[in-house]
Amino acid sequence: MKAPVVVLLLIFVALAGANWLQLQQVRHDLARLERAIAPVSAADARVGDPMSAATRALGRAHQALADADPAAARRALAEARQHIDKVSERAGPAAKWLREQATDLGRQIGGLAQQPDGLHPPGGAGHGER
C-alpha cells in the first residue's frame, strides 16, 4: 500500500519541478523580450504606427517560428519589412535594430525550412537565446 503512494508522490514532485523550471524559462524569455523591445518603444512616440506595426509583425514572425510554421513566419516577416521601410529617418537606431531582427529571423526561418522534419527551429525548441 505504501509503494503506490510513494510512487504517486514522486511523480507529483517531478511534475511540480518540471512546471517550475518551465515557468522560470518563460520568465527569463519575457524579461529578455522586454529588454529587446525597450529601444523600439522609445521610438514609437516619434514615428507612430509603422514602427508599432513592424514590432507586432516581428512578434508574429517569432511566434510562428516557435510554432514551426515557416509559411506564417515568412508572411509576418515580409509584413514587418514593409513597415520597417516606412519608418522615417528620425528613428534611425530603432529602425536599424528592427532590420537586424528581421535579418536574424530570415536566417532562422530559412534554417527551419531546410530541416527534414521542419518541426524544430534552430537552437532547440525555440526557447533559447536568439
Residue frames relative to the residue before (quaternion, step in Angstrom):
aa qw qx qy qz dx dy dz
M 1.0000 0.0000 0.0000 0.0000 0.00 0.00 0.00
K 0.6698 0.5027 -0.3089 0.4508 3.58 0.99 -0.77
A 0.6125 0.5897 -0.3577 0.3862 3.62 0.98 -0.75
P 0.6854 0.4615 -0.3221 0.4621 3.67 0.77 -0.83
V 0.6298 0.5257 -0.3397 0.4600 3.59 1.04 -0.71
V 0.6500 0.5089 -0.3132 0.4695 3.58 0.96 -0.85
V 0.6465 0.5116 -0.3205 0.4664 3.59 0.95 -0.86
L 0.6603 0.4988 -0.3066 0.4703 3.60 0.90 -0.87
L 0.6431 0.5158 -0.3181 0.4682 3.58 1.00 -0.80
L 0.6485 0.5046 -0.3152 0.4748 3.61 0.97 -0.80
I 0.6346 0.5144 -0.3293 0.4735 3.61 0.99 -0.78
F 0.6450 0.5225 -0.3166 0.4591 3.58 0.94 -0.87
V 0.6681 0.4933 -0.2975 0.4709 3.58 0.88 -0.92
A 0.6475 0.5145 -0.3222 0.4606 3.60 0.96 -0.82
L 0.6665 0.4920 -0.3033 0.4708 3.60 0.93 -0.85
A 0.6370 0.5156 -0.3299 0.4686 3.57 0.99 -0.79
G 0.6510 0.5116 -0.3105 0.4670 3.59 0.99 -0.80
A 0.6486 0.5049 -0.3189 0.4719 3.59 0.96 -0.82
N 0.6442 0.5102 -0.3221 0.4701 3.59 0.97 -0.79
W 0.6375 0.5264 -0.3267 0.4580 3.57 0.97 -0.80
L 0.6534 0.5093 -0.3133 0.4643 3.59 0.94 -0.87
Q 0.6497 0.5040 -0.3201 0.4705 3.59 0.96 -0.82
L 0.6381 0.5242 -0.3276 0.4591 3.58 0.97 -0.79
Q 0.6425 0.5128 -0.3247 0.4677 3.58 0.97 -0.79
Q 0.6433 0.5152 -0.3209 0.4666 3.60 1.02 -0.80
V 0.6451 0.5088 -0.3213 0.4709 3.60 0.95 -0.82
R 0.6453 0.5101 -0.3242 0.4673 3.60 0.95 -0.81
H 0.6408 0.5192 -0.3190 0.4669 3.56 0.99 -0.83
D 0.6656 0.4999 -0.2982 0.4671 3.59 0.90 -0.93
L 0.6459 0.5206 -0.3209 0.4570 3.58 0.97 -0.83
A 0.6562 0.5025 -0.3131 0.4679 3.58 0.92 -0.86
R 0.6418 0.5170 -0.3211 0.4666 3.60 0.99 -0.82
L 0.6732 0.4876 -0.2990 0.4688 3.60 0.91 -0.85
E 0.6269 0.5277 -0.3423 0.4597 3.60 1.01 -0.73
R 0.6478 0.5006 -0.3164 0.4791 3.59 1.02 -0.79
A 0.6672 0.5086 -0.3048 0.4508 3.58 0.98 -0.80
I 0.6901 0.4835 -0.2795 0.4602 3.58 1.04 -0.72
A 0.4973 0.7009 -0.4162 0.2971 3.60 1.10 -0.53
P 0.6803 0.4623 -0.3338 0.4605 3.69 0.76 -0.78
V 0.6413 0.5239 -0.3210 0.4596 3.56 1.04 -0.72
S 0.6374 0.5389 -0.3302 0.4408 3.59 0.97 -0.82
A 0.6466 0.5139 -0.3243 0.4611 3.57 0.99 -0.76
A 0.6883 0.4739 -0.2849 0.4696 3.58 1.02 -0.71
D 0.5131 0.6694 -0.4146 0.3417 3.61 1.13 -0.50
A 0.6495 0.5302 -0.3265 0.4364 3.59 0.94 -0.83
R 0.7047 0.4690 -0.2659 0.4612 3.59 1.11 -0.63
V 0.8098 0.3059 -0.1463 0.4788 3.59 0.91 -0.78
G 0.4440 -0.7395 0.4285 0.2690 3.59 1.21 -0.15
D 0.8862 -0.1657 0.0960 0.4219 3.49 -1.26 -0.63
P 0.6231 0.5520 -0.3982 0.3853 3.69 0.78 -0.67
M 0.6605 0.4973 -0.3164 0.4652 3.60 0.96 -0.79
S 0.6497 0.5065 -0.3175 0.4695 3.58 0.94 -0.86
A 0.6635 0.5059 -0.3036 0.4600 3.55 0.93 -0.90
A 0.6432 0.5152 -0.3226 0.4656 3.59 1.00 -0.79
T 0.6470 0.5173 -0.3136 0.4643 3.57 0.98 -0.85
R 0.6580 0.4963 -0.3112 0.4733 3.58 0.93 -0.87
A 0.6586 0.5068 -0.3145 0.4588 3.59 0.94 -0.85
L 0.6322 0.5103 -0.3330 0.4786 3.60 1.03 -0.73
G 0.6235 0.5333 -0.3342 0.4640 3.58 1.05 -0.74
R 0.6536 0.4950 -0.3114 0.4804 3.58 1.00 -0.81
A 0.6321 0.5216 -0.3325 0.4666 3.59 1.04 -0.72
H 0.6264 0.5208 -0.3309 0.4762 3.60 1.00 -0.81
Q 0.6748 0.4944 -0.3016 0.4575 3.58 0.86 -0.94
A 0.6538 0.5012 -0.3182 0.4691 3.60 0.94 -0.83
L 0.6258 0.5239 -0.3307 0.4739 3.57 1.08 -0.72
A 0.6563 0.4965 -0.3065 0.4783 3.58 0.97 -0.85
D 0.6893 0.4536 -0.2659 0.4984 3.59 1.15 -0.65
A 0.4135 -0.7323 0.4433 0.3102 3.59 1.33 0.10
D 0.4619 0.6380 -0.4676 0.4012 3.58 0.92 1.01
P 0.1833 -0.8412 0.4964 0.1114 3.61 0.24 1.24
A 0.6245 0.5474 -0.3579 0.4269 3.62 0.98 -0.72
A 0.6788 0.4652 -0.2898 0.4888 3.60 0.88 -0.90
A 0.6271 0.5332 -0.3383 0.4561 3.60 1.03 -0.74
R 0.6524 0.5055 -0.3197 0.4654 3.60 0.96 -0.82
R 0.6456 0.5178 -0.3291 0.4547 3.61 0.94 -0.86
A 0.6792 0.4805 -0.2939 0.4706 3.59 0.86 -0.95
L 0.6429 0.5195 -0.3218 0.4619 3.59 1.00 -0.77
A 0.6383 0.5131 -0.3271 0.4715 3.61 0.98 -0.79
E 0.6391 0.5131 -0.3210 0.4745 3.58 1.02 -0.80
A 0.6402 0.5246 -0.3232 0.4588 3.59 0.96 -0.88
R 0.6643 0.5073 -0.3127 0.4512 3.58 0.91 -0.87
Q 0.6176 0.5337 -0.3474 0.4616 3.60 1.05 -0.69
H 0.6808 0.4778 -0.2882 0.4745 3.58 0.94 -0.88
I 0.6132 0.5501 -0.3484 0.4472 3.59 1.03 -0.76
D 0.6407 0.5347 -0.3226 0.4467 3.58 1.01 -0.81
K 0.6678 0.5143 -0.2929 0.4513 3.61 1.15 -0.58
V 0.5304 0.6521 -0.4063 0.3583 3.57 1.23 -0.38
S 0.4617 -0.7116 0.4607 0.2611 3.58 -0.86 0.97
E 0.6784 -0.5016 0.3680 0.3908 3.56 -1.32 0.28
R 0.5579 0.6230 -0.3956 0.3796 3.62 1.15 -0.46
A 0.7323 0.3764 -0.2227 0.5220 3.57 1.16 -0.50
G 0.0765 0.8625 -0.4965 0.0615 3.57 1.06 0.71
P 0.7116 0.4388 -0.2931 0.4639 3.66 0.65 -0.96
A 0.6675 0.4852 -0.3145 0.4692 3.59 0.92 -0.81
A 0.6413 0.5119 -0.3269 0.4689 3.59 1.00 -0.79
K 0.6236 0.5281 -0.3376 0.4673 3.59 1.04 -0.76
W 0.6367 0.5190 -0.3234 0.4698 3.59 0.97 -0.84
L 0.6637 0.4958 -0.3120 0.4651 3.60 0.91 -0.88
R 0.6325 0.5196 -0.3403 0.4627 3.62 0.97 -0.77
E 0.6397 0.5178 -0.3238 0.4667 3.60 0.98 -0.82
Q 0.6435 0.5119 -0.3181 0.4719 3.57 1.00 -0.84
A 0.6577 0.5109 -0.3061 0.4612 3.58 0.95 -0.88
T 0.6443 0.5153 -0.3174 0.4676 3.59 0.99 -0.82
D 0.6513 0.5123 -0.3081 0.4674 3.57 0.96 -0.90
L 0.6517 0.5034 -0.3115 0.4741 3.58 0.95 -0.85
G 0.6199 0.5493 -0.3411 0.4446 3.58 1.00 -0.77
R 0.6505 0.4982 -0.3108 0.4818 3.58 1.00 -0.81
Q 0.6669 0.5015 -0.3088 0.4564 3.59 0.92 -0.87
I 0.6500 0.5064 -0.3181 0.4689 3.58 0.98 -0.84
G 0.6331 0.5232 -0.3284 0.4664 3.58 1.00 -0.78
G 0.6552 0.5045 -0.3054 0.4721 3.57 1.01 -0.79
L 0.6290 0.5313 -0.3322 0.4602 3.57 1.04 -0.74
A 0.6759 0.5006 -0.2962 0.4526 3.57 0.91 -0.90
Q 0.6777 0.5020 -0.2950 0.4491 3.62 1.12 -0.58
Q 0.5598 0.6040 -0.3992 0.4031 3.60 1.21 -0.29
P 0.5817 -0.6333 0.3809 0.3398 3.59 -0.94 0.87
D 0.7654 0.3383 -0.2136 0.5041 3.61 0.84 -0.85
G 0.3141 -0.7936 0.4730 0.2187 3.60 1.25 -0.32
L 0.5443 0.6654 -0.3739 0.3481 3.58 1.22 0.26
H 0.7884 0.2963 -0.1474 0.5186 3.57 1.03 -0.65
P 0.3629 -0.7347 0.5256 0.2287 3.59 -0.66 1.06
P 0.6591 -0.4989 0.3643 0.4290 3.58 -1.20 0.38
G 0.7701 0.3413 -0.2569 0.4738 3.55 -1.04 0.76
G 0.7257 -0.4249 0.2511 0.4793 3.61 1.13 0.41
A 0.8002 -0.3179 0.2383 0.4494 3.52 -1.15 -0.72
G 0.6673 -0.5260 0.3125 0.4247 3.60 1.10 0.44
H 0.6140 0.5649 -0.3526 0.4238 3.57 1.24 0.17
G 0.5669 0.6197 -0.3910 0.3764 3.59 1.20 -0.10
E 0.6881 -0.4416 0.3635 0.4465 3.52 -1.35 -0.02
R 0.2407 -0.7614 0.5864 0.1358 3.54 -1.09 0.70
